[in-house]
Amino acid sequence: GGLDDMDDVAPDAMAQVSKKQAKKNQDHQKMAEKQRARAISSHNREESKLANCWFCMDSERISKHLIISLGNKAYLTLPKKGRLTDGHCLIVPIPHTPACTMMEEEVWDEMNNFRKCLIQMFYKQGREVVFMETVMQLKRGIHTFIECIPLPSDFDMDPAIYFKKA
């Protein structure tokens, strides 16, 4: 009687547990596949962004002929288009970085060394320098750079009036 009834219940209960476990495994597998697909998509977007970047060294779009000086972590280049004054140049981090506040300290240090050298060079020419970084569309992760715009030292302008510090 009693034990025979248990034999009938056990296979049904085991089958239900087995079905639940199979469903759970299937759901877990689907979730893992979605995560993998998202990771691949994210990687492909990032690769495309770097391949099309005007400032990344490995990009086909970089204008290497405009590079003036190449450091270990940053480089100095002429603008691809739209020079504002004679001597207008860009200080660019070599690693693809969307903003100076997001870069590694050694990259920032090398960019500051470029700034110091440019200040000295333009001072000897009787010019002052305005440096500015414009960060647009931070979420898109566009490669940042610092513009160096030399001005005559007698130029009557207070840059602080025109530029907002971030």
Stockholm file with secondary structure:
# STOCKHOLM 1.0

chainA/1-166         GGLDDMDDVAPDAMAQVSKKQAKKNQDHQKMAEKQRARAISSHNREESKLANCWFCMDSERISKHLIISLGNKAYLTLPKKGRLTDGHCLIVPIPHTPACTMMEEEVWDEMNNFRKCLIQMFYKQGREVVFMETVMQLKRGIHTFIECIPLPSDFDMDPAIYFKKA
#=GR chainA/1-166 SS CHHHHHHHHHHHHHHHHHHHHHHHHHHHHHHHHHHHHHHHHHHHHHHHHHHTCSSCTTCTTCCGGGEEEECSSEEEECCSSCCCSTTCEEEEESSCCSCGGGSCHHHHHHHHHHHHHHHHHHHHTTEEEEEEECCCCGGGTCCCCEEEEEEETTCCCCHHHHCCCC
#=GC SS_cons         CHHHHHHHHHHHHHHHHHHHHHHHHHHHHHHHHHHHHHHHHHHHHHHHHHHTCSSCTTCTTCCGGGEEEECSSEEEECCSSCCCSTTCEEEEESSCCSCGGGSCHHHHHHHHHHHHHHHHHHHHTTEEEEEEECCCCGGGTCCCCEEEEEEETTCCCCHHHHCCCC
//
